[in-house]
Each structure stands twice: as structure tokens, then as C-alpha cells.
Amino acid sequence: MSRSQLSLDDLPERMSASQFWNLVGEVERETLEFKRGIADSLLAAIPAMAMTNGGLLVCGISDDREIVGCSLTQNNQNRLTRYANECNVVVDLKPVEVDGRDIVVVSVPEVHGRIVTTPNGRLLRRVGGDSMPLQGDELGRFVAERQRASAEANPIDGAFDPEAFDLGVVNGALARQGRSEIEVADLGRALVDLNVAEASDGIAGATVLVAGAVLFARDPRRFVPGAEAQLIRRDGIGPDLGPIVDRESCAGPLAAVLECCLEFVDSHTKSFEVVSGLFREAIPEYPVPVLREALLNALAHRDYGLAGATIDVTVWDDRVEIRSPGSLPGHINEQNMRVEHFSRNRRLMRVLRDIGLVEEFGEGVDRMYREMEARLMPPPEFEATPSSVTVTLRNQFRVSVEELAWLGVLGDVFASASERLALVEVYRRGSAARRHVADALAEDAEVDRLLARMVDGGLLVRVGRAGGAQYELSPEVVRRAGSAGVNTSHLYRRRLLDELASRGGLSSAEAAELLGVDVAEARRTLNVLAASGLVRAVGKTRARRYLPAPSEE
């Protein structure tokens, strides 16, 4: 169970502090806020949660996460009831004892079909652990979208046909919610319980909604025209349309469409194999979590009311473009989408969260940015029009895949892209001066502050003083990822062997240009390969060329 799905029923009446923190978590988020007591600040938190995804307000916890206690006295209960009435939201309360201290947990529901404001008329939304006001155009778009019914709630045409739905996928969703498997006869009732169908009279007992067809129908196109993804692989990089190399249509339950799209992209993009330590590692051209998130966003947030409009995925030589029908929902725009969210298809999103395809609401776009930054690739590009949203992922790399694998060995010991680039530059050289790092960053970064932070953080060691100072990898970094000098030599030899296999021959000057080193160092590396029998030298002095070693018969 995700912490974002916590309800009052999940909270025992008595528990230890460690049990409480393990269950609830210590970080405030969209669906959780701590309060020291029953105070006027609840007049902002209640409507903000009601206009987002609901959540829990835990009263009796200080800002530094000390359990100070808050009893559900008659006075406190009356005050909570008054706050809820002033916001026109019905809340539930539960007293809980944690390590002998009473606290009060308030459950705020998500409110549909109307606008909830603070008593003084402000419209708030939860952004992370804060309650933030909507203003100007964002406010107008939010209200308009909230009042517009989503196509996902429309009933599908025709009588309910259980054979048109994938029982195995439905049972999979029920299992993730901790429910028992069902038989075909109970399918209608199960879809109602999943909130993607409405109870009705008759044998079937259910009227399936568009959300139910998209999630669970064997072929949703039978009920929702355009409920599919069209995928194309084109040669070239544009701007003119290149020839189509391959195309495919992915249709079926939403989760199956997602996997089908991922398989198509994987089959038409590169995978780089590198040796990392004792293991061979495959690094895909595009980070899989980013592709998955971009495709899932297109499937989950598209406008299913645009009949016949499909999700379009185009794989080019240098990028992947994913286009979904419909404008950005609610108050979302290209500037706030990393921190804000608004679900056009709320029923659909809740099922996706319950079955584990979506983790926390509102974190997907930010995760895409973070994953691309971690790979030192350009951030995702979003283009929104009144009729579609397109995200573009580009396969530009600022470091080699071997260096990327080396960074991967380090894990999460650093965070920023600038720190990663600085580490790679020191890794390449064995030691680097300030100017080397500044050149590698190629941006207006505060290099001195960056280097000082990396030294203080145990990533680099400074050797020497003033203008002659050099920076080397710290012992901790070397311990985690190996000796910089050894790895650099290995990297150079691998690059030369790969290039020799491609070109058929290299001179020392050509090798130096390829590696970005002086001719003497390139010649030494080639001679090491020759002494090992991996290449052969032909000619003398300046005319010498290095060729691949003849293969053994």
C-alpha cells in the first residue's frame, strides 16, 4: 500500500512511535500535513486537500516531528466541525494513541463537481507539502476544467458484454487492492467497486464507463474510437518527413498498450553495452523510466472525448516524440507542470495508482526531468496546443556511455548535473585544474563554489594551492568506482579497439584526436595494445599505422 493511499481504517488505534512513522512517513506531501493542534491554519489545509486528492491532517505533531499530543476533547471536536462547515467539506475524525500520547487524524475527501474555497474565498491546491493559491489564468482554467465533465465518465454504448473485458487484468487490479479473485459472473460488480462502472438494474448489474473500457476492455476501440497508440519509426531527423521504416498499432487494456509501446521504442533505439567492474551492462539510448512516464502520461491524461484521435509515437534518429490528444488539463501549463498536477481522468488515475503504475500524484513530470538530468541528457521538451500535447526526448549525451556507467557505479553520492560533469572531467584526466572543470561545464556555473562543495562533500580532494591546485577523486569515490587512472586507460583502449574495428586502421595522430589527448599518450596506448597482441603496427616512425590483429582461424 502506498502512503498516498492511507485512510483512517489503515491506522491502528494504538501504536508505537516507530510504527506510526513507518506507516505515515515523516515528510509532508500532497496528501499529508502535520499540525501541532487544532488551529485556524486548517481553514487553508482542508479546502486545499479537497481540491486536490484529499488526504490526512495529523494534529498533535510539531514542525520538528515531535509527538506533542492533541486530544479529541469536546472543544477540539467542535472547532474541527466548525472549520469543516466553514469550508463546506465533510471530514472524518479518528483519535489515535502513539506512545501513550493522543493525536487526532482528520480525513479530508477529494471533492468533485463543485469548487471549494477558504472562508475568505481563496482557491487553494496542494503542491507537495504546501497549500498554494491559484491566481489569474490558472484559476480560470482550473474552475472551467473542474466544471467540465470528463469523457472518462461517459457510459459506453451498448449492453454490458463480460466477454469483451479481460478478466485476468481485472483480477490483477483487484489483487493489488488486496481483494479476492472473481468469476465472469461478478465482473460487473467488480468494475463498479473499481469506480469505472455504475451500478444499474438488469442481469449485468453495471453500466461500464469509458474509463472501464480503456483500462480493462480487450479492444477499447470497440467502445472508444481512437483508444490506441500509433507508432512509427522514421529515418532521419527532419524537418522533412523521412521514410517510414516500421509502424505498429498498440491497442488493448491500458497497461498492455504501455508495454507494447515500450517494446516498439526499444526495438527501434540503441542499447549500449559497457563493462562496469566485472559485469557487462546494457544502457538503453533513452532512460526507460522517462519513456514509461511519458507514455503513461499520454495514455492517462489524454482527452478521450476527442473521438478518433490517437496517441502518436514517432521514433527519429535523434529523438522520440509522443503526442497525446487534448490540451493540458485544468490550470496546468508548461511552466508549472513540474510542481503542479491536475487529473483530467480521475477515475482512471485512481485505478492506475492502486495497481502500482502510478506512484504519487503529481511527481511524474518532475521524475522525467530528474532522470534525464541524471543521464546528463537534455530535459524533456513539452509543446502544448489547444488540441494536443507533445513531449520530445532527445538522445544527446554530454558524456560517453562508459563514463555514464562509471557514474552509475557511484550511485546517489551526488545530485546535480554540474557535479556529475565535474567528476567525469576529473575521472578522464586523473587530476584536473579549475580551468579544466570550467571548460567541461561550458556554462555560467560558479566553479569555485562547486569545487569547494565537492571537496567538503568528500567527492574530490584538492592537491596544491592557488593557481597550481589540482583536483583528484576522493578515496571514497575511488573505492566505490575504482581507480581513475586504471579506468581511464581501460576506457582509452576500449575506444581505440572499437574505432579500429570500424575504420580498419589508425595513426597515432588520429588516435590522439579521437581520445582528446596528446600524440605521445595515444602512441603509448596503441603500443600497449600491440604488445598485448590486440593490434599490429605497420610501418615506422611517423608513417606507422595500427591495424586490427588478424583473427585466428
C-alpha positions in Angstrom: 0.0 0.0 0.0 1.3 3.4 -1.0 1.5 6.1 1.8 -0.5 8.4 -0.5 -3.4 5.9 -0.2 -3.6 5.9 3.6 -7.0 6.1 5.1 -8.3 6.2 8.7 -9.0 2.5 8.5 -5.3 1.8 8.0 -4.4 3.5 11.3 -4.5 1.3 14.4 -6.0 2.9 17.5 -2.8 2.4 19.4 0.8 2.1 18.1 4.4 2.9 19.0 6.1 6.0 17.6 8.3 3.8 15.3 5.2 2.1 13.9 3.5 5.4 13.4 6.4 7.0 11.5 6.9 3.8 9.4 3.3 3.8 8.4 2.8 7.5 7.8 6.2 8.8 7.0 7.9 12.0 8.3 7.8 14.1 5.1 4.7 16.2 4.4 3.3 15.7 1.0 0.2 16.4 -1.1 -1.9 14.0 0.9 -0.3 14.5 4.4 0.2 17.5 6.6 1.1 17.7 10.3 -0.4 20.2 12.7 0.6 21.0 16.3 -3.0 21.4 17.3 -6.5 22.4 16.1 -5.8 25.8 14.7 -7.1 28.3 12.1 -4.5 27.0 9.6 -6.8 24.1 9.0 -9.1 26.6 7.2 -6.5 26.5 4.4 -5.4 22.9 4.5 -8.9 21.4 4.3 -10.1 23.2 1.1 -6.6 22.7 -0.5 -6.8 18.9 0.0 -10.4 18.8 -1.0 -9.5 20.5 -4.3 -6.5 18.1 -5.0 -6.7 14.5 -4.0 -7.9 14.6 -0.4 -5.6 13.4 2.4 -4.9 13.3 6.1 -4.3 16.1 8.6 -2.5 14.8 11.7 -2.9 17.0 14.7 -0.6 16.7 17.6 2.8 16.7 15.7 5.2 19.7 15.9 7.1 21.1 13.0 10.2 19.2 14.1 8.2 16.0 14.1 7.9 15.7 17.9 4.7 13.9 19.0 3.3 16.6 21.4 -0.2 15.3 21.6 -3.7 16.6 20.8 -6.7 15.1 22.5 -10.2 14.9 20.8 -11.9 16.9 23.5 -15.3 18.3 23.0 -13.8 21.7 22.4 -11.4 20.4 19.8 -14.2 18.4 18.1 -16.5 21.4 18.0 -13.7 23.5 16.5 -12.9 20.9 13.8 -16.6 20.6 12.9 -16.8 24.4 12.6 -13.7 24.6 10.4 -15.1 21.9 8.1 -18.6 23.6 7.9 -17.0 26.9 7.1 -15.2 25.2 4.2 -18.3 23.2 3.2 -16.4 19.9 3.4 -17.5 16.8 5.4 -14.4 15.4 7.2 -13.9 12.3 9.3 -12.0 12.2 12.6 -10.1 9.4 14.4 -8.3 9.6 17.7 -5.1 7.6 17.8 -2.7 6.9 20.7 1.0 7.0 19.8 3.5 6.1 22.6 0.9 7.0 25.2 0.0 10.4 23.7 -3.3 11.1 22.0 -3.3 12.6 18.5 -6.2 13.4 16.1 -6.2 12.4 12.5 -8.6 14.2 10.1 -9.5 12.6 6.8 -10.3 15.2 4.1 -12.1 13.8 1.0 -11.5 14.9 -2.5 -14.5 17.0 -3.6 -15.9 16.6 -7.2 -18.4 18.6 -9.1 -18.0 21.9 -7.3 -15.4 24.4 -6.1 -14.3 24.5 -2.5 -12.6 27.7 -1.2 -11.4 29.1 2.1 -14.0 31.1 4.1 -12.4 34.3 2.6 -12.8 33.0 -1.0 -9.3 31.8 -1.9 -9.0 28.7 -4.1 -6.0 26.6 -2.9 -4.3 23.5 -4.2 -1.8 21.2 -2.6 1.7 21.4 -4.1 4.0 19.0 -2.3 3.5 19.7 1.4 2.2 23.3 0.9 -1.2 24.8 0.2 -0.8 27.2 -2.7 -3.3 29.7 -4.1 -4.4 29.7 -7.8 -4.5 33.1 -9.4 -5.1 34.7 -12.8 -5.3 32.4 -15.8 -4.5 29.3 -13.7 -7.5 30.0 -11.6 -9.8 30.4 -14.6 -8.7 27.3 -16.3 -8.9 25.2 -13.1 -12.5 26.3 -12.5 -13.5 25.7 -16.1 -12.0 22.3 -16.2 -13.4 21.3 -12.8 -16.9 22.2 -14.1 -16.5 20.3 -17.3 -17.3 16.6 -17.2 -14.5 14.3 -18.3 -15.2 11.9 -21.2 -13.9 9.1 -19.0 -17.2 9.2 -17.0 -19.4 8.7 -20.1 -21.1 5.4 -20.3 -20.1 3.2 -23.3 -22.6 2.3 -25.9 -24.5 -1.0 -25.9 -25.3 -3.6 -23.3 -22.6 -4.8 -21.0 -20.8 -7.8 -22.5 -18.5 -9.5 -20.0 -16.6 -11.4 -22.8 -15.4 -8.0 -24.1 -13.3 -7.5 -20.9 -10.1 -9.1 -19.8 -11.0 -10.9 -16.6 -7.3 -11.6 -15.8 -6.4 -7.9 -15.9 -9.4 -7.1 -13.7 -8.4 -9.7 -11.2 -4.8 -8.3 -11.3 -6.2 -4.9 -10.3 -8.3 -6.4 -7.5 -5.3 -8.4 -6.2 -3.2 -5.2 -6.0 -6.0 -3.8 -3.8 -6.0 -6.9 -1.6 -9.3 -8.3 -2.9 -10.2 -11.8 -3.9 -10.4 -13.0 -7.5 -13.8 -13.1 -9.2 -15.6 -15.1 -11.8 -17.1 -13.7 -15.0 -20.5 -13.5 -13.4 -19.2 -11.0 -10.9 -17.3 -8.8 -13.4 -19.9 -6.0 -13.5 -19.9 -5.7 -9.7 -16.1 -5.6 -9.6 -16.0 -2.8 -12.2 -18.4 -0.8 -10.0 -16.2 -1.4 -7.0 -13.2 -0.1 -9.0 -15.3 3.0 -9.8 -15.1 2.5 -13.5 -18.7 1.4 -13.9 -22.0 2.5 -12.4 -24.5 0.1 -10.7 -27.6 -0.5 -12.8 -30.7 -2.7 -12.9 -30.7 -5.8 -15.1 -28.7 -9.1 -15.3 -25.3 -7.4 -15.8 -25.9 -5.0 -12.9 -23.4 -2.4 -14.3 -23.1 0.3 -16.9 -19.4 0.5 -17.9 -17.8 3.9 -18.3 -15.2 4.9 -20.8 -12.5 4.6 -18.0 -13.5 1.0 -17.5 -13.2 0.2 -21.3 -9.8 1.9 -21.5 -8.4 0.1 -18.5 -10.0 -3.4 -19.0 -11.5 -4.0 -22.4 -9.8 -6.5 -24.7 -10.1 -3.9 -27.5 -11.2 -0.5 -26.2 -11.5 0.8 -29.8 -14.9 -1.1 -29.9 -16.2 1.4 -27.3 -13.9 4.4 -27.6 -12.8 5.3 -31.1 -9.1 6.2 -31.1 -8.3 4.4 -27.9 -4.9 3.2 -29.3 -1.4 4.2 -29.9 0.0 4.6 -33.4 3.8 4.1 -33.6 6.2 5.0 -36.4 9.9 4.7 -36.9 11.2 7.2 -39.4 14.7 7.6 -40.9 16.5 10.9 -40.4 16.0 13.8 -38.1 13.6 16.0 -40.1 12.4 18.7 -40.5 11.0 16.9 -43.6 9.2 13.6 -43.0 11.7 10.8 -43.5 10.8 7.4 -45.0 8.8 5.1 -42.7 10.9 2.1 -41.6 8.3 0.4 -39.5 4.9 1.1 -38.0 2.6 -0.6 -35.4 -0.7 -0.1 -33.7 -1.0 -0.9 -30.0 -4.5 -1.5 -28.6 -5.9 -3.3 -25.6 -6.1 -2.7 -21.8 -4.1 0.4 -20.9 -1.3 -1.5 -19.2 -0.8 -3.7 -22.2 -0.7 -0.7 -24.6 2.0 0.8 -22.4 4.2 -2.3 -22.6 3.5 -2.6 -26.4 4.7 1.0 -26.9 7.8 0.4 -24.8 8.7 -2.7 -26.8 8.4 -0.8 -30.1 10.6 2.0 -28.9 13.1 -0.4 -27.5 13.3 -2.3 -30.8 14.0 0.9 -32.7 16.5 2.5 -30.5 20.0 1.6 -29.5 21.3 -0.2 -26.5 25.0 0.3 -25.5 26.9 -2.5 -23.8 29.7 -1.4 -21.5 31.9 -3.3 -19.0 31.3 -2.0 -15.4 33.6 -3.7 -13.0 33.3 -7.4 -13.5 29.9 -7.1 -15.2 28.7 -6.2 -18.7 25.9 -3.6 -18.5 23.4 -2.6 -21.2 22.5 1.1 -21.2 19.4 2.0 -23.3 19.5 5.0 -25.6 16.7 6.6 -23.6 16.1 6.1 -19.8 13.3 3.6 -19.5 11.7 5.4 -16.5 11.4 8.5 -18.6 9.9 6.7 -21.6 7.5 4.9 -19.4 6.4 8.1 -17.6 6.0 10.0 -20.9 3.9 7.2 -22.4 1.9 6.7 -19.3 1.1 10.4 -19.1 -0.1 10.3 -22.7 -2.4 7.3 -22.0 -3.7 8.5 -18.7 -4.2 12.3 -19.3 -5.3 12.4 -22.9 -8.8 13.6 -23.8 -10.9 10.5 -24.6 -13.7 12.8 -25.7 -11.8 13.5 -29.0 -13.3 10.6 -30.9 -10.9 9.0 -33.4 -7.8 10.9 -32.1 -5.0 8.5 -31.2 -1.7 8.8 -29.3 1.1 9.1 -31.8 4.7 8.0 -31.1 7.4 8.8 -33.6 11.0 7.4 -33.2 13.5 9.5 -35.2 17.3 9.0 -35.3 17.9 11.7 -32.7 14.6 11.9 -30.7 11.4 10.3 -29.6 8.1 12.3 -29.9 5.0 11.3 -28.0 1.8 13.2 -28.9 -1.5 12.9 -27.0 -4.9 14.3 -27.9 -6.2 17.2 -25.9 -4.9 20.3 -24.3 -3.1 20.5 -21.0 -5.8 19.9 -18.3 -7.0 22.4 -15.8 -4.6 25.1 -14.7 -1.5 23.1 -15.9 0.9 24.9 -18.2 4.4 24.4 -19.5 5.8 26.5 -16.6 4.2 24.8 -13.6 3.9 21.2 -14.7 6.9 20.1 -12.7 5.2 21.0 -9.4 1.5 21.1 -10.1 -0.9 18.5 -11.4 -4.5 18.1 -12.5 -6.0 14.9 -13.5 -8.5 15.1 -16.4 -9.3 11.4 -16.0 -9.5 11.0 -12.2 -11.2 7.6 -12.2 -8.6 6.2 -14.5 -5.7 7.7 -12.5 -7.0 6.3 -9.2 -7.0 2.7 -10.6 -3.5 3.3 -12.1 -2.3 4.4 -8.6 -4.0 1.4 -6.9 -2.4 -1.1 -9.3 1.1 0.5 -8.9 1.5 2.0 -12.4 1.4 5.5 -10.8 3.2 6.1 -7.5 2.4 9.6 -6.2 0.2 12.0 -7.9 2.0 15.0 -9.5 5.5 13.5 -9.4 5.8 12.0 -12.9 6.9 15.0 -14.9 9.4 16.0 -12.3 10.8 12.5 -12.3 11.3 12.7 -16.0 13.4 15.8 -15.6 15.4 14.3 -12.8 16.1 11.1 -14.7 17.2 13.0 -17.8 19.5 15.2 -15.7 20.9 12.1 -14.0 21.9 10.8 -17.5 23.3 14.3 -18.4 20.8 14.5 -21.3 18.7 17.4 -22.3 15.5 17.9 -20.3 12.2 16.7 -21.9 10.6 19.3 -24.2 6.9 19.9 -23.9 4.8 21.7 -26.6 1.1 22.3 -25.7 -1.5 23.4 -28.2 -5.3 23.7 -27.8 -5.7 20.2 -29.4 -2.6 18.2 -28.3 0.4 17.9 -26.0 3.7 16.7 -27.4 6.8 15.6 -25.3 10.1 15.2 -27.1 13.1 13.3 -25.7 16.5 13.9 -27.3 19.3 11.4 -27.3 22.1 13.9 -26.9 24.8 12.8 -24.4 27.3 15.1 -22.6 29.5 12.1 -21.6 30.2 8.7 -23.1 28.2 5.6 -22.2 31.4 4.2 -20.5 31.6 7.3 -18.3 27.9 7.1 -17.7 28.3 3.5 -16.5 31.1 4.7 -14.2 28.8 7.3 -12.7 26.2 4.6 -12.2 28.7 2.7 -10.0 28.8 5.7 -7.7 25.1 5.5 -7.0 23.5 8.5 -5.3 26.5 10.1 -3.7 25.9 13.3 -5.6 22.9 15.0 -7.1 23.5 17.9 -9.6 24.4 17.7 -13.2 27.3 20.1 -12.6 28.8 17.8 -10.0 28.5 14.8 -12.4 30.2 16.7 -15.2 33.0 17.8 -12.9 33.5 14.2 -11.6 33.7 12.9 -15.2 36.3 15.5 -16.1 38.5 14.6 -13.2 37.9 10.9 -13.9 39.1 11.4 -17.5 42.3 13.3 -16.6 43.2 11.6 -13.4 43.5 15.1 -11.9 42.1 18.4 -13.2 42.7 22.1 -12.7 40.0 24.6 -12.1 40.1 25.7 -15.8 39.5 22.1 -16.9 36.3 21.8 -14.9 35.2 25.3 -16.1 35.7 24.3 -19.7 33.8 21.0 -19.2 30.8 22.7 -17.7 30.6 25.1 -20.6 28.1 27.3 -18.7 28.0 30.2 -16.3 28.5 27.9 -13.3 30.1 29.1 -10.1 33.0 26.8 -10.5 34.9 27.8 -7.3 31.8 27.3 -5.2 31.1 24.0 -6.9 34.6 22.6 -6.4 34.6 23.8 -2.7 31.2 22.0 -2.2 32.5 18.8 -3.8 35.7 18.9 -1.6 33.6 19.5 1.5 31.2 16.7 0.4 34.0 14.1 0.1 33.8 13.8 -3.7 37.1 15.5 -4.6 40.4 16.1 -3.0 42.3 19.4 -3.6 46.1 19.0 -4.1 48.3 22.1 -4.1 47.5 25.7 -3.6 46.4 28.8 -5.5 46.7 28.7 -9.3 48.6 25.4 -9.2 45.9 23.5 -7.4 44.7 20.2 -8.9 41.6 18.2 -8.0 41.5 14.4 -7.8 38.8 11.9 -7.0 38.5 11.3 -3.3 39.4 7.9 -1.8 35.7 7.2 -1.2 34.9 7.8 -4.9 37.8 5.6 -5.9 36.7 2.9 -3.5 33.2 2.9 -4.9 34.1 3.1 -8.6 37.7 2.1 -8.9 41.0 3.9 -9.7 40.6 6.8 -12.1 43.8 6.2 -13.9 43.2 2.5 -14.4 39.6 3.1 -15.6 40.8 5.9 -17.9 43.4 3.6 -19.5 40.8 0.9 -19.9 38.4 3.4 -21.4 41.0 4.6 -23.9 41.9 1.1 -25.0 38.3 0.1 -25.5 37.6 3.2 -27.6 40.6 2.5 -29.8 39.7 -1.1 -30.3 36.1 -0.1 -31.3 37.4 2.5 -33.7 39.9 0.1 -35.3 37.2 -2.4 -35.9 35.2 0.3 -37.6 37.9 2.1 -39.6 40.3 -0.7 -40.2 43.3 1.4 -39.1 44.6 4.4 -37.1 47.6 6.6 -36.9 48.9 8.0 -33.6 47.6 11.4 -34.6 44.2 10.1 -35.5 44.1 8.2 -32.2 45.1 11.4 -30.3 42.2 13.3 -31.9 39.8 10.6 -31.1 40.8 10.4 -27.4 41.4 14.1 -26.9 44.9 13.6 -25.7 48.4 14.4 -27.0 50.0 12.2 -29.6 52.6 10.7 -27.2 49.9 9.4 -24.9 47.9 8.0 -27.8 51.0 6.3 -29.1 51.7 4.7 -25.7 48.2 3.3 -25.5 48.4 1.9 -29.1 51.8 0.3 -28.2 50.3 -1.4 -25.1 47.6 -2.9 -27.4 50.2 -4.0 -29.9 52.3 -5.6 -27.1 49.2 -7.5 -26.0 48.6 -8.8 -29.5 45.3 -7.0 -29.8 46.5 -4.8 -32.7 49.5 -4.8 -35.0 51.8 -2.0 -36.0 52.7 -1.5 -39.7 55.4 0.9 -40.9 57.9 3.0 -39.0 58.0 6.3 -37.1 55.6 8.9 -38.4 54.2 6.6 -41.1 53.3 3.9 -38.7 49.7 2.8 -38.6 47.9 0.4 -36.3 45.6 -2.3 -37.7 43.3 -4.8 -36.0 45.1 -8.1 -35.2 44.3 -10.9 -37.6 41.6 -13.2 -36.4 42.6 -16.7 -35.5 41.4 -19.4 -37.9 
